Amino acid sequence: AARAEATHDGMTLRLGARTLRFADTPGHARHHHCIWDEASAGWFTGDTFGLSYREFDQPRGPWILPSPTPVQFDPPALRTSIARLLQTKPRCMYLTHYGRIGQVERLAADLLVLLQGMVDVGLAHRHAAERHARLREGLLALYLQSLRAHGCAFPDSACAALLEMDVELNAQGLGVWLDRS
């Protein structure tokens, strides 16, 4: 414990020849920090900048989706955090799930569109009977529509299998958010 130091917004850390800077980036969760690496002009984003499965990469590039998993999803804070990350004009993002991505401006725009779609799904089913099932169905339909627009030709069943865990977790995250708001 004596050697541990809690990070804070604006904190810097030297790692070899690099200086890393921490940024408080709530939205996915209140405790999330992203780490700016000036040498690569990239952010290590945790789940703040969503997730991107390499299986869905197309000639257009990667596909991305937000991660509103339980329990601290906050859409306005997430939008603000994404805007904050973009202020540095990053060349890339290092996502926890899965790897380095470029095309940051396009992916940020796609991410924000899907974020709004997820919020809309949540609000549409806020008082629905069997709400969790309706949230799951709505999210899967939203993701499939986005994947089709991205150029993915996988059958719906293959996409659903790849996204199964995220659909479940994101439906839970929306449910907690709806209960809190």
Residue frames relative to the residue before (quaternion, step in Angstrom):
aa qw qx qy qz dx dy dz
A 1.0000 0.0000 0.0000 0.0000 0.00 0.00 0.00
A 0.6394 0.5449 -0.3323 0.4288 3.59 1.00 -0.75
R 0.7144 0.4344 -0.2522 0.4871 3.60 1.15 -0.55
A 0.5938 0.5702 -0.3641 0.4356 3.60 1.25 -0.14
E 0.0902 -0.7796 0.6187 0.0375 3.51 -1.11 0.75
A 0.3884 -0.7063 0.5410 0.2401 3.58 -0.83 0.97
T 0.4074 -0.7001 0.5254 0.2603 3.56 -0.99 0.80
H 0.0811 -0.7742 0.6253 0.0550 3.53 -1.28 0.42
D 0.6763 -0.4986 0.3578 0.4074 3.52 -1.24 0.46
G 0.8113 0.2379 -0.1986 0.4956 3.55 -0.84 1.03
M 0.4577 0.6844 -0.4507 0.3450 3.59 1.24 -0.15
T 0.1525 -0.7660 0.6147 0.1101 3.57 -1.10 0.68
L 0.1198 -0.7707 0.6251 0.0296 3.49 -1.24 0.64
R 0.3040 -0.7357 0.5750 0.1889 3.57 -0.87 0.93
L 0.0044 0.7627 -0.6458 0.0355 3.52 -0.97 0.97
G 0.7824 -0.1382 0.0431 0.6057 3.56 -0.05 1.28
A 0.8033 -0.2154 0.1937 0.5204 3.55 -0.79 -1.04
R 0.6313 0.5549 -0.3226 0.4352 3.58 1.27 -0.14
T 0.2110 -0.7117 0.6496 0.1641 3.48 -1.30 0.54
L 0.1646 -0.7778 0.6030 0.0658 3.56 -0.77 1.08
R 0.1598 -0.7874 0.5909 0.0726 3.57 -1.01 0.84
F 0.3120 -0.7631 0.5454 0.1511 3.56 -0.89 1.00
A 0.0787 -0.7754 0.6258 0.0286 3.55 -1.10 0.80
D 0.4020 -0.6865 0.5545 0.2444 3.55 -0.91 0.96
T 0.0468 0.8231 -0.5574 0.0979 3.58 -0.57 1.18
P 0.0308 -0.8210 0.5700 -0.0058 3.60 0.31 1.20
G 0.4035 0.6903 -0.5485 0.2444 3.54 -1.33 0.21
H 0.6932 0.3317 -0.2115 0.6040 3.54 0.90 -0.97
A 0.7507 -0.1505 0.1297 0.6301 3.54 0.99 -0.95
R 0.5840 -0.6189 0.4008 0.3396 3.58 -1.09 0.64
H 0.7039 0.4828 -0.2734 0.4436 3.59 1.07 -0.59
H 0.4982 0.6979 -0.4153 0.3037 3.62 1.21 -0.06
H 0.0635 -0.7274 0.6820 0.0416 3.47 -1.17 0.85
C 0.2221 -0.7101 0.6436 0.1793 3.52 -1.20 0.58
I 0.2837 -0.7672 0.5591 0.1357 3.54 -1.16 0.63
W 0.2565 -0.7751 0.5669 0.1098 3.55 -0.74 1.17
D 0.1101 -0.7588 0.6408 0.0380 3.51 -0.95 1.02
E 0.3067 -0.7941 0.4969 0.1683 3.56 -0.19 1.27
A 0.6042 0.5867 -0.3607 0.4008 3.61 1.03 -0.71
S 0.7590 0.3136 -0.1882 0.5386 3.61 1.01 -0.75
A 0.3068 -0.7476 0.5048 0.3037 3.57 1.33 -0.30
G 0.5551 0.5994 -0.3875 0.4271 3.53 0.98 0.94
W 0.3489 -0.7058 0.5826 0.2018 3.49 -1.29 0.54
F 0.2624 -0.6641 0.6722 0.1957 3.52 -1.18 0.72
T 0.1542 -0.8926 0.4236 0.0086 3.53 -0.16 1.36
G 0.3520 -0.6809 0.5584 0.3173 3.61 1.09 -0.28
D 0.7288 -0.3634 0.2919 0.5016 3.58 -0.79 -1.02
T 0.3862 0.7510 -0.4688 0.2590 3.61 1.25 0.03
F 0.7531 0.3221 -0.1951 0.5395 3.61 0.98 -0.77
G 0.6617 -0.5589 0.2950 0.4035 3.56 1.11 0.68
L 0.4187 -0.6653 0.5444 0.2927 3.51 -1.32 -0.42
S 0.1288 -0.7945 0.5933 0.0154 3.51 -1.18 0.67
Y 0.2335 -0.7874 0.5605 0.1067 3.53 -0.50 1.24
R 0.4679 -0.6823 0.4846 0.2841 3.57 -0.82 0.96
E 0.5636 0.6080 -0.3896 0.4011 3.63 1.11 -0.54
F 0.7237 0.4325 -0.2437 0.4793 3.61 1.11 -0.60
D 0.3823 0.7057 -0.5060 0.3160 3.61 1.22 0.17
Q 0.0938 -0.7803 0.6183 0.0058 3.54 -1.01 0.90
P 0.7101 -0.4065 0.3115 0.4832 3.61 -1.19 0.03
R 0.6092 0.5533 -0.3348 0.4590 3.59 1.16 -0.60
G 0.6068 -0.5282 0.3632 0.4700 3.59 1.19 -0.53
P 0.7644 -0.3632 0.2565 0.4669 3.57 -1.21 -0.37
W 0.3020 -0.6747 0.6381 0.2153 3.51 -1.43 0.32
I 0.1182 -0.8104 0.5734 0.0226 3.57 -1.02 0.79
L 0.0344 -0.7846 0.6171 0.0501 3.55 -1.20 0.52
P 0.5367 -0.6214 0.4618 0.3356 3.58 -1.12 0.65
S 0.2703 -0.7541 0.5798 0.1485 3.53 -1.28 0.43
P 0.0174 0.8363 -0.5463 0.0421 3.60 0.13 1.26
T 0.1316 0.8376 -0.5219 0.0932 3.56 1.00 0.78
P 0.6545 -0.5239 0.3629 0.4068 3.56 -1.21 0.50
V 0.7867 -0.1119 -0.5717 -0.2045 1.69 -2.24 1.00
Q 0.7072 0.4939 -0.2489 0.4404 3.59 1.20 -0.04
F 0.2042 0.8015 -0.5337 0.1762 3.60 1.12 0.58
D 0.0593 0.7782 -0.6173 0.0988 3.56 -0.90 1.03
P 0.3121 -0.8111 0.4577 0.1875 3.61 0.02 1.26
P 0.6764 0.4679 -0.3424 0.4542 3.69 0.75 -0.79
A 0.6476 0.5067 -0.3265 0.4661 3.61 0.97 -0.78
L 0.6380 0.5228 -0.3338 0.4562 3.59 1.01 -0.74
R 0.6267 0.5243 -0.3369 0.4678 3.60 0.97 -0.79
T 0.6572 0.5088 -0.2984 0.4693 3.58 0.96 -0.90
S 0.6567 0.5084 -0.3123 0.4613 3.60 0.96 -0.84
I 0.6377 0.5109 -0.3298 0.4728 3.60 0.97 -0.80
A 0.6448 0.5089 -0.3201 0.4720 3.60 0.95 -0.85
R 0.6359 0.5303 -0.3294 0.4538 3.58 0.98 -0.78
L 0.6476 0.5127 -0.3215 0.4630 3.59 0.94 -0.84
L 0.6777 0.5132 -0.2902 0.4395 3.58 0.97 -0.85
Q 0.5421 0.6464 -0.3971 0.3615 3.61 1.16 -0.49
T 0.6724 0.4985 -0.2967 0.4597 3.60 1.13 -0.56
K 0.3530 -0.7467 0.4804 0.2952 3.61 1.31 -0.11
P 0.0591 0.8435 -0.5318 0.0464 3.61 0.74 1.00
R 0.4234 -0.6764 0.5447 0.2580 3.53 -1.21 0.63
C 0.8077 0.0243 0.0208 0.5887 3.55 1.15 -0.60
M 0.2411 -0.7067 0.6402 0.1804 3.49 -1.43 0.22
Y 0.2344 -0.7369 0.6185 0.1397 3.53 -1.07 0.82
L 0.1419 -0.8222 0.5501 0.0351 3.55 -0.24 1.33
T 0.5286 -0.5955 0.4897 0.3552 3.55 -1.10 0.63
H 0.7857 0.1358 -0.0467 0.6017 3.58 1.03 -0.86
Y 0.7073 -0.5444 -0.4503 0.0228 1.95 -0.37 2.36
G 0.8892 0.0176 -0.0583 0.4535 3.53 -0.32 1.25
R 0.7139 -0.4387 0.3571 0.4127 3.50 -1.43 -0.17
I 0.0325 -0.7770 0.6286 0.0083 3.54 -1.05 0.88
G 0.2737 -0.7131 0.6191 0.1822 3.53 -1.23 0.61
Q 0.6703 0.5113 -0.3553 0.4038 3.60 -1.15 -0.62
V 0.0836 0.8732 -0.4778 0.0469 3.55 1.09 0.78
E 0.6663 0.5077 -0.3255 0.4385 3.62 0.83 -0.89
R 0.6669 0.4907 -0.3059 0.4701 3.59 0.88 -0.91
L 0.6894 0.4853 -0.2903 0.4527 3.57 0.86 -0.94
A 0.6059 0.5370 -0.3576 0.4654 3.59 1.07 -0.64
A 0.6495 0.5025 -0.3157 0.4755 3.59 0.96 -0.84
D 0.6525 0.5034 -0.3111 0.4733 3.59 0.94 -0.87
L 0.6406 0.5410 -0.3138 0.4455 3.55 0.99 -0.89
L 0.6844 0.4830 -0.2868 0.4648 3.58 0.92 -0.89
V 0.6123 0.5280 -0.3517 0.4718 3.60 1.07 -0.66
L 0.6834 0.4683 -0.2886 0.4800 3.60 0.89 -0.91
L 0.5966 0.5551 -0.3629 0.4520 3.59 1.04 -0.69
Q 0.6715 0.4748 -0.3045 0.4806 3.59 0.89 -0.89
G 0.6276 0.5321 -0.3366 0.4579 3.59 1.00 -0.73
M 0.6555 0.5041 -0.3129 0.4672 3.58 0.99 -0.80
V 0.6190 0.5210 -0.3333 0.4840 3.58 1.04 -0.78
D 0.6539 0.5166 -0.3102 0.4575 3.59 0.93 -0.89
V 0.6210 0.5222 -0.3359 0.4785 3.60 1.02 -0.79
G 0.6625 0.5139 -0.3093 0.4487 3.56 0.87 -0.91
L 0.6961 0.4724 -0.2819 0.4613 3.56 0.80 -0.98
A 0.6305 0.5439 -0.3341 0.4416 3.60 1.04 -0.73
H 0.7813 0.3143 -0.1552 0.5164 3.58 1.08 -0.67
R 0.2400 0.8225 -0.4895 0.1622 3.57 1.28 0.26
H 0.8151 0.2148 -0.0879 0.5308 3.60 0.83 -0.95
A 0.3513 0.7690 -0.4735 0.2469 3.59 1.23 0.31
A 0.4899 -0.5732 0.5546 0.3519 3.51 -1.25 0.54
E 0.8156 0.1098 -0.1265 0.5538 3.58 -1.01 0.78
R 0.0027 0.8694 -0.4934 0.0252 3.54 1.00 0.96
H 0.6616 0.5219 -0.3327 0.4233 3.60 0.79 -0.93
A 0.6553 0.4994 -0.3124 0.4729 3.59 0.94 -0.84
R 0.6503 0.5038 -0.3186 0.4709 3.60 1.00 -0.80
L 0.6315 0.5220 -0.3350 0.4653 3.60 1.01 -0.74
R 0.6392 0.5232 -0.3218 0.4628 3.57 0.95 -0.87
E 0.6732 0.4968 -0.2937 0.4623 3.58 0.86 -0.97
G 0.6726 0.5072 -0.2919 0.4529 3.56 0.92 -0.92
L 0.6589 0.4992 -0.3103 0.4694 3.57 0.97 -0.83
L 0.6549 0.5054 -0.3259 0.4576 3.57 0.88 -0.87
A 0.6457 0.5113 -0.3237 0.4657 3.60 0.93 -0.83
L 0.6410 0.5238 -0.3142 0.4648 3.60 0.99 -0.83
Y 0.6794 0.4867 -0.2896 0.4665 3.58 0.89 -0.95
L 0.6501 0.5106 -0.3255 0.4590 3.60 0.94 -0.82
Q 0.6343 0.5191 -0.3268 0.4706 3.58 0.99 -0.80
S 0.6639 0.5007 -0.2984 0.4684 3.58 0.94 -0.87
L 0.6523 0.5131 -0.3111 0.4631 3.57 0.98 -0.83
R 0.6286 0.5219 -0.3373 0.4675 3.59 1.00 -0.77
A 0.6627 0.4981 -0.3028 0.4702 3.59 0.94 -0.90
H 0.6497 0.5177 -0.3024 0.4674 3.57 1.17 -0.60
G 0.5766 -0.6132 0.3647 0.3982 3.58 1.23 -0.33
C 0.4203 0.7067 -0.4691 0.3223 3.58 1.24 0.18
A 0.1822 -0.8095 0.5539 0.0685 3.57 -0.82 1.03
F 0.3604 0.7274 -0.5088 0.2865 3.61 1.21 0.20
P 0.5439 -0.5781 0.4754 0.3794 3.60 -1.11 0.51
D 0.6454 -0.5317 0.3801 0.3953 3.55 -1.17 0.60
S 0.6449 0.5411 -0.3282 0.4286 3.57 0.97 -0.84
A 0.6525 0.5005 -0.3177 0.4721 3.61 1.02 -0.73
C 0.6394 0.5069 -0.3205 0.4812 3.58 1.00 -0.79
A 0.6545 0.5193 -0.3116 0.4526 3.57 0.91 -0.91
A 0.6452 0.5148 -0.3250 0.4617 3.59 1.00 -0.79
L 0.6674 0.4953 -0.3046 0.4653 3.61 0.94 -0.82
L 0.7575 0.3997 -0.1924 0.4790 3.57 1.03 -0.82
E 0.3553 0.7952 -0.4546 0.1861 3.58 1.28 -0.16
M 0.7028 0.4566 -0.2873 0.4637 3.60 0.75 -0.97
D 0.6713 0.4940 -0.3098 0.4575 3.60 0.95 -0.81
V 0.6041 0.5374 -0.3614 0.4643 3.59 1.02 -0.70
E 0.6646 0.5016 -0.3016 0.4645 3.59 0.91 -0.89
L 0.7019 0.4644 -0.2770 0.4637 3.60 0.75 -1.01
N 0.6796 0.4859 -0.3006 0.4602 3.57 0.93 -0.84
A 0.6048 0.5222 -0.3559 0.4847 3.61 1.09 -0.59
Q 0.6305 0.5117 -0.3327 0.4795 3.59 1.00 -0.74
G 0.6557 0.5204 -0.3066 0.4531 3.58 0.95 -0.91
L 0.6498 0.4961 -0.3164 0.4813 3.58 0.98 -0.81
G 0.6390 0.5392 -0.3264 0.4409 3.57 0.99 -0.82
V 0.6577 0.4883 -0.3101 0.4825 3.59 0.92 -0.86
W 0.6398 0.5247 -0.3197 0.4616 3.58 0.97 -0.86
L 0.6609 0.5034 -0.3101 0.4623 3.60 0.91 -0.89
D 0.6598 0.5083 -0.3080 0.4599 3.58 0.97 -0.82
R 0.6770 0.4903 -0.2830 0.4703 3.58 1.09 -0.70
S 0.7444 0.4323 -0.2309 0.4535 3.59 0.99 -0.78
